[in-house]
Amino acid sequence: MGELQHYPADTPNVPFAQRPIIILGAGIIGCAAARQLLQNGFPVILVAEYLPGDQDFRYASAWAGAAWHPAGGICSEWRHLQAISHRHMLKMAQDEPESGVSIVDALEYVERPPAENSSAWGRTLAAKWRDLQPGEYPSEFSCGWSYETLVTDPTIHMPYLGKKITALGGQFLRKRVEALEDLYHMFPESSIFINASGIGSQTLKDVQDDQCFPERGQNVFYKTENCRTMYFRNGQEYTYVIPRPMSHGVILGGVKQADNL
């Protein structure tokens, strides 16, 4: 997906802005970062074992739900990042429907009364927020709310990002990397390297991040035209119904087992 170009390693006068930024990993984080960098004029090369469009189970971005909802129990910095993500996804849904991002309704049922740092902070951001009244949510829950949210169909979105990156001049290199040091030798002219390898950081020889672990998930795609509302259970159990309007169905899930691949 693009012919790699290198500046000679012994050419010190290559302008900094022309030296490619190297991203390890071509999942949603690596590809989203690459597109943003390319839009801001930086050359980018992504090096990854799996690329947009792949269906291998180890390529997690191909199998995501995937939906935006305000997370509870997070700090203000993370809320800020969620807000930026919401703004970015909303723009794609409105201006680039081919991106696979859609606006849908959401119903969130909460098991316990909301604490100070609950996901109720989403009322400051999500459109059409409304607290549900007793009788509008199942009796085993303490409260709930409805709002407008965004869902992403990765079967459309990841190939879309791949095409956008290539159109902007970004390049992909399919290669398994055993250590970050390998990248430094492959691209000696580069000064900026981004590790977006996800669970791969656990096994990179010069990283071995023991705080990084997989979470096993399981979901089912159900074909239906009734696919405009997301349902989310907020509590001890992790269950959801995530619409995929462009694929005419919903994702039913899920299982969430930490440190289990």
Secondary structure by P-SEA (a helix, b strand, c coil): cbbbbbcccccccccccccbbbbccccaaaaaaaaaaaaabbbbbbbccccccccccccccccccccccccccccaaaaaaaaaaaaaaaaaaaccccccbbbbbbbbbbcccccccccccccccccbbbbbccccccccccccccccccccccccaaaaaaaaaaaabbbbbbcccccaaaaaaacccccccccccccccccccccccccbbbbbbbbbbbbcccccbbbbbcccbbbbbbbcccccccccbbbbbcccc
